[in-house]
Amino acid sequence: MQDGKGRKINYIRVSLTDRCNLRCVYCMPEGGIDKKEHHEIIRHEDVLKILKASAFLGISKVRFTGGEPLIVKDIDKLIYETSKINGIEDIAITTNGILLNSMAGELKKAGLKRVNISLDSLKEDKFRKITRGGSIHDVFHAIEKCIDLGIKPVKINTVLIKGINDDEINDLIRLTKDYPVHVRFIELMPMGEGLNYYDTGFISSEQVLEQQKELVPLNNNMSSTASLFMLPNSKGTVGFISPLSCKFCSSCNRIRLTSTGTIKPCLHSDTEYDLKKHMDSEIGLISELKEIIYNKPAEHTLENDGKSSSKREMFEIGG
Ligand code: SAM
């Protein structure tokens, strides 16, 4: 359906948990997070009810995220059940890739179409420091496994932070020469732990692009989520996701479901709607979702004061 600003909303991101098996320095507090009670976390059967209602309203793309979605019990079954919902055409996950190598085959069988793997460094030591303990080999194996399985596209998401991983931009771009992967550089957003790095570490997509004379543009639509480029004769592409320097709110097509069962119609707004009270009525759920979509905010205001108005941190929303 269209929202009140005429945007077609066809995409829902579902955060299944706020827990993660990594502690990336700009995302998760070192000491971990306050554990939510079991009953506070949305059950799979309720996720499926919400997805069914969303599909009825024209949502055809679902992305499972977190926290880390692959630590969630029975995610393969959830993906399978989602794939059976009428109208759902595309199921993706955003993952840190640590557990993906051993799970990718089952997830693909269950109906997974696409993966985004977060990878902020190609260097073993630095990767361990950024993630506070992760093994980069697990992520490399996962990327290779997904390519072997024919999962397309395999996207690699890199949040660039000055002084931390901006020395690896060329190496990350060069990955697309030999591998059919889509490397996407994401601007650091001023949220949660990210605020500790934002003032000194923010790099705009434009600053990166100025240094990349070899990249050939593939799209000119600056309002699309990612501006796309490629190196000549390469197997993959390079994208820039610029929520701050080139915001794409006018073409935003998504809503988000948090792991506690609220809908966030805008990542950076503090407005949330609790769907738990509508779980017993399919019609109630559909009409609530319809209202929420219609009233989706026109745009975020991050660029005004450099702060997100979201009451939640990234690990609770899933990006
Ligand atoms: N655990 C999964 C993963 O690592 O991909 C999914 C959840 S994680 C919160 C989703 C994405 O959000 C990751 O790519 C992460 O790098 C990104 N992210 C976290 N905090 C961010 C911030 N302040 N600005 C931009 N991206 C951020």
Residues whose N, C-alpha, C, O or C-beta is under 5 A from the ligand:
A	BS01	SAM	Y26 C27 T65 G66 G67 E68 T94 T95 N96 S118 N157 V159 E187 L188 M189 M191 G194 M314 F315 G318 G319
